[in-house]
Amino acid sequence: MSITARDTSRTITVLGATGMVGRRVVEEARARGHLVTAVARRAGSITDREGLRALAADATDPASLATALEGADTVVLTVRLPPGQEATLTPLTAEVLEAAARAGARVVVVGGAGALRSPEDPGRLLRDDERYVPASWRPLAAAGVEQLATCRRRSQQDWTYLSPPALLEDGPRTGGYRRGKDTLLTDTDGVSRISAADLAIAVLDEIERPGPDRHWTVARIEPRDLMDMNAG
C-alpha cells in the first residue's frame, strides 16, 4: 500500500498493536495524521487503511523486526507478556533497541510501574512496595525494572521509558493527563490510575514534543482539574 506523508507527519511503528495500549496508540497516532505500521503476532484484527499498515511479525525475530521498522523514525514498544513469560521481556527489549539503532529510529518504551519510586518512600522502588504491588504482580514488576535497566545500558541511544500508573485501564479518553518524573503519581485519594486512551495521548505528545526525562510517568487528571480544563 502506498501512503503519502504530510510534511508534519512521522512514521511510527507500534509493536504490540493489538493490545490495550498498542491499539490506543495506533488510534491516537492516526488521528494526528501520522503514518503508522501496526505490528502484532496476529495482525488479522487490524485492517490496512489510509495512514495505517498492518503487519504480522514476531518482535523476537531480527528479520521480522527489520521489516517492521523499515522507514520508521519512531518505534513504540507496547508489548505485554502473559504470566509466566516475564523473563522474556528483557531479551525482547534488547532486540527492539538493537533493531531501532540499526534503523536510526527513536524508541518509546511503554514499560511497567514497578520501576517507579514509591511516593511515600522515594528510596524504595514500587516493585518492593506491597501497598501498590501485591505479591502476585511482583514478577511482572521485577521484569519492568530489568527492562528499564536494559534501556539504560544503551546510554548513547535515543530512547525514553514511560512507566504507567499503578492502575492502567481500558477506560474513556478524557483528553488530558498529568506528567511526572520517576515517582508514582497519585491523586488526592491516594489512587494512581489512567486510561489507556489518555496514556496514548501522552505517548504521542512525547513523540511530537520530547520531554526532558528519559524515565517518566503519567496519571489521570484530578476531576476538578478536568472540569477547569473543559471549561477553559
Legacy VTK file of the C-alpha trace (Angstrom):
# vtk DataFile Version 3.0
C-alpha trace
ASCII
DATASET POLYDATA
POINTS 232 float
0.000 0.000 0.000
1.323 3.431 -0.918
0.907 6.201 1.661
1.876 9.822 1.067
3.099 11.539 4.234
2.307 15.090 5.178
5.267 17.340 5.953
4.410 17.309 9.654
3.723 13.590 9.975
6.021 10.947 11.422
6.403 7.310 10.503
5.666 5.270 13.613
5.927 1.535 14.171
3.834 0.256 17.075
4.894 -3.134 18.441
2.111 -4.938 20.286
-0.511 -3.053 18.291
-3.457 -5.303 19.188
-3.010 -4.916 22.952
-4.901 -2.472 25.151
-2.212 0.210 24.980
-0.973 -0.576 21.484
-4.306 -0.185 19.751
-4.926 3.102 21.550
-1.521 4.393 20.446
-2.338 3.384 16.874
-5.679 5.223 17.048
-4.149 8.372 18.534
-1.295 8.418 16.020
-3.646 8.047 13.056
-5.951 10.751 14.424
-2.969 13.118 14.440
-2.074 12.360 10.841
0.975 10.179 11.380
1.836 7.157 9.246
1.566 4.002 11.324
2.747 0.423 10.946
0.773 -1.672 13.430
2.733 -4.813 14.326
1.443 -7.852 16.203
1.966 -11.598 16.110
-1.531 -11.860 14.691
-2.495 -8.657 12.920
-5.710 -10.039 11.456
-7.866 -7.687 13.537
-6.119 -4.651 12.021
-7.165 -3.510 8.558
-4.964 -1.548 6.178
-6.434 1.875 5.554
-5.280 5.427 4.895
-2.232 6.072 7.051
-2.145 2.562 8.521
-0.318 -0.600 7.530
-0.959 -3.840 9.401
1.928 -6.266 9.716
2.042 -9.707 11.322
5.536 -10.122 12.728
7.424 -11.653 15.631
9.283 -8.951 17.577
11.763 -11.550 18.839
12.907 -12.350 15.298
15.583 -9.961 13.937
14.466 -10.352 10.334
10.835 -9.631 11.215
11.883 -6.617 13.275
13.969 -5.210 10.440
10.961 -5.405 8.138
8.650 -3.857 10.729
10.996 -0.939 11.396
11.801 -0.178 7.767
11.286 3.531 7.155
10.209 4.289 10.739
11.568 7.297 12.603
9.889 6.219 15.874
9.237 2.819 17.438
6.716 2.394 20.247
7.142 -0.814 22.251
3.868 -1.689 23.997
4.207 -5.472 24.226
2.618 -7.067 27.302
3.524 -10.616 28.228
1.258 -13.199 29.865
2.051 -14.503 33.373
4.958 -16.912 33.360
6.737 -15.254 30.421
8.129 -12.236 32.283
11.718 -13.386 31.765
11.402 -12.868 28.003
10.757 -9.125 28.351
14.418 -8.161 28.760
15.752 -10.000 25.670
12.766 -8.757 23.650
13.509 -5.161 24.634
17.192 -5.613 23.811
16.275 -6.920 20.345
13.982 -3.949 19.711
16.612 -1.444 20.848
19.228 -3.056 18.610
16.909 -3.101 15.599
15.900 0.512 16.192
19.542 1.560 16.416
20.225 -0.047 13.043
17.166 1.677 11.579
18.064 5.061 13.093
14.717 5.231 14.935
13.869 6.642 18.342
12.298 4.202 20.824
9.421 4.955 23.186
9.012 2.079 25.639
5.699 1.787 27.466
7.042 -0.204 30.372
5.971 -1.043 33.903
5.159 0.890 37.050
7.460 -1.267 39.173
10.493 0.817 38.177
8.998 3.979 39.699
9.834 5.292 43.171
7.248 4.965 45.907
5.562 8.308 46.676
5.745 7.579 50.423
9.355 6.358 50.335
11.398 7.774 47.410
14.292 5.467 48.242
12.132 2.423 47.540
11.079 1.111 44.166
7.397 0.459 43.654
8.305 -3.165 42.869
9.080 -3.594 46.571
6.102 -1.661 47.948
3.247 -4.046 48.750
0.827 -1.120 49.051
0.927 -0.800 45.272
2.380 -4.089 44.039
0.832 -7.228 45.588
2.839 -10.423 45.581
1.051 -11.755 42.500
2.252 -8.751 40.476
5.844 -8.879 41.732
7.320 -10.935 38.835
5.923 -8.531 36.244
7.072 -5.517 38.269
10.569 -7.002 38.531
10.623 -7.574 34.773
9.825 -3.899 34.230
12.730 -2.862 36.454
15.092 -5.017 34.398
13.566 -3.692 31.185
14.448 -0.140 32.209
17.951 -1.280 33.142
18.298 -2.762 29.653
17.442 0.626 28.161
19.878 2.431 30.447
22.709 0.203 29.309
22.288 1.825 25.879
23.043 5.338 27.096
24.052 6.605 23.647
20.789 5.549 22.040
17.677 7.732 21.658
15.041 6.115 23.908
12.546 7.099 26.579
10.724 4.899 29.106
7.153 5.631 30.172
6.017 3.941 33.381
2.215 3.879 33.650
0.441 4.395 36.988
-0.382 1.522 39.309
-3.743 1.044 37.556
-3.958 1.123 33.765
-7.498 0.645 32.484
-9.284 0.497 29.155
-11.411 3.493 30.071
-12.594 6.660 28.325
-10.428 9.315 26.707
-10.626 12.478 28.816
-8.120 14.346 26.660
-5.595 15.113 29.396
-3.111 13.712 31.889
-0.555 14.741 34.489
3.115 14.166 33.748
5.711 13.337 36.379
9.285 12.120 36.619
10.296 8.768 38.145
8.000 8.779 41.197
4.484 7.316 41.130
1.757 9.950 40.815
-1.349 9.618 42.965
-4.499 11.700 43.297
-5.926 13.252 46.472
-7.457 9.891 47.397
-4.111 8.135 47.054
-5.151 6.374 43.831
-2.769 6.076 40.882
-4.508 5.375 37.581
-5.067 6.384 33.959
-6.987 5.091 30.970
-5.118 3.539 28.066
-6.601 6.207 25.791
-5.138 9.039 27.885
-1.826 7.185 28.160
-1.763 7.117 24.350
-2.133 10.900 24.319
0.981 11.121 26.481
2.875 8.775 24.149
2.055 10.853 21.073
2.810 14.109 22.862
6.228 12.677 23.722
6.811 11.653 20.118
5.866 15.074 18.791
7.460 17.144 21.569
10.037 15.081 23.510
10.268 15.893 27.194
13.450 16.247 29.255
13.247 12.918 31.103
14.285 9.504 29.916
12.182 7.833 32.614
8.829 9.433 33.347
5.267 8.653 34.312
1.731 9.951 33.930
-1.575 9.822 35.791
-5.128 10.895 35.219
-6.106 14.498 35.785
-7.972 15.211 39.002
-11.737 15.528 38.273
-11.797 19.182 39.364
-8.835 19.967 37.100
-10.589 18.219 34.231
-13.673 20.386 34.744
-11.497 23.505 34.708
-9.758 22.314 31.532
-13.081 21.639 29.783
-14.470 24.975 30.944
-11.458 26.768 29.501
LINES 1 233
232 0 1 2 3 4 5 6 7 8 9 10 11 12 13 14 15 16 17 18 19 20 21 22 23 24 25 26 27 28 29 30 31 32 33 34 35 36 37 38 39 40 41 42 43 44 45 46 47 48 49 50 51 52 53 54 55 56 57 58 59 60 61 62 63 64 65 66 67 68 69 70 71 72 73 74 75 76 77 78 79 80 81 82 83 84 85 86 87 88 89 90 91 92 93 94 95 96 97 98 99 100 101 102 103 104 105 106 107 108 109 110 111 112 113 114 115 116 117 118 119 120 121 122 123 124 125 126 127 128 129 130 131 132 133 134 135 136 137 138 139 140 141 142 143 144 145 146 147 148 149 150 151 152 153 154 155 156 157 158 159 160 161 162 163 164 165 166 167 168 169 170 171 172 173 174 175 176 177 178 179 180 181 182 183 184 185 186 187 188 189 190 191 192 193 194 195 196 197 198 199 200 201 202 203 204 205 206 207 208 209 210 211 212 213 214 215 216 217 218 219 220 221 222 223 224 225 226 227 228 229 230 231
